[in-house]
Amino acid sequence: MAVPSQGCVPAPYQPRRPADTPLYRVVQNHLETFIVLSHSDWEEERLPPHAERALRRYLECGILAYGFARARCGECGHDFLVAFSCKGRGVCPSCNARHMAETAAHLADHVLPRLPVRQWVLSLPRRLRYHLEHDPKALNNALRIVLDAIEHSLRRRSGAGQKARTGAIAFIHRFGSALNRHIHFHVIVIDGVFELDPEHGICFTEAPMLDAHDAEAVQKEVRRRILRAYQRRGLLDKDDRQEMEHWDHGGGFSLDASVRIEAHDRRGLERLLRYCARPPFAAERLEELDAHRLIYSLPKPAPDGRTQLILSPLELIGRIAVLVPPPRQHRHRYYGVLAPNSPLRSAVTALAPENAGAENVSPPAEAPTEDDSSSASVRSSARYLWVVLLARIYEAFPLICPICGAEMRIIAFITEAVDVRKILTHIGEPATPPRIASARGPPEWYEGSGETSIEAEDDPLVQPEPEYEFDQQVSG
């Protein structure tokens, strides 16, 4: 087992209770109703199968009644149970947090070298975001243009040749801070370029400090090339392209490059990577206003000045469902010398020799073998133990026994239903999973377990009819 980072202290394991959170109660009581409504004839957009799977798997995540692992101290016998996780994407706050921390740890430990990096954030006009969402080729083309423009700027500022390359990791965000669809790019770029010198090996030249004029030049180049590319693809006509090229305030193209992390600040780099790999929403911002309304606090004021969203349970599920990332699509991509097929990747990444952060970087003489004892301390896998991720984030190591200080181990995985019920009954934990509410018709959409439904005339989503059936027309 990996050793916790320096400075971590033993911390007693505190099991999470997902069934006690507002998000779980919303999905538990209203998911079946939402699925029935989304498959109705009057709904223009149906619930995608991958989003439905993620929502259903979330209801099993962290619930001991579905199985668990047992951790035990070999010295004093202290033990605790760890519920299985759903490993889903986009819905479960716990699994989202693990994926975020694991991605940031992998990139900081194994990929990005000890060199300064800069974050570039690009947002396109609303008129073009539709094509980014529905046309993968248009999205790939826009991202390629952004990366090429940034690399060209770094070459010019560094005085390097045309063959000089930088390295970058691009995160494609399909969400905004207000639980809305908003495709934009967060790109972590090494702030300099690499050149291959036959005599000195790989040379790195750090780019001079970026000023407002340089950032504006990159933004203008990105806007010009993307608009022309969209015209060639038939997504814009010539008149619209010429009009958008002369719009004020950047023409709806927003480019920010104000965040820079120095080479020695690895903790700052990992925090930045967590921000780039963050999930679509934060569960701690969600509160229950009453039985039928929820409040989602925004991280920053919306354009209309709002700082909160007031949502019904069905509206919340609908917003989360459209933000679930599609399966088999990468959420971050490598570029330049960090690309998988780059011949320089093995010499410049964080797992390269110790002189990788120096001005001159030489490629390794030969790749280490599995029998090489000198590489035994280097973790080559992108997978991290969950306890190590907790240690990196909270500086606490839960697999150190809080009673005697000895190391605890996972000794068993309990999956048989009979054994699960016996153990949970013995320790006083619920032996059956939470009950999932069945689908209900209006005006009982918002009715929860033991709650009274609201009246139809108070529900803005229901037409005032004397009787309601699922096959009747519903507005909203």
Secondary structure by P-SEA (a helix, b strand, c coil): ccccccccccccbbbbcccccaaaaaaaccaaaaaaaaacccccccccaaaaaaaaaaaacccccccbbbbbbccccccbbbbbbcccccccaaaaaaaaaaaaaaaaccccccbbbbbbbbbbcccaaaaaaccaaaaaaaaaaaaaaaaaaaaaaacccccbbbbbbbbbbccccccbbbbbbbbbbccbbbbbbccccbbbbbbccccaaaaaaaaaaaaaaaaaaaaaaccccaaaaaaaaaccccccbbbbccccccccaaaaaaaaaaaaacccccccccccccccbbbbbbcccccccccbbbbcaaaaaaaaaaaccccccccccccccccccccccccccccccccccccccccccccccccccccccccccccccaaaaaaaacccccccccccccccccccccccaaaaaaaaaaaccccccccccccccccccccccccccccccccccccccccccccccccc
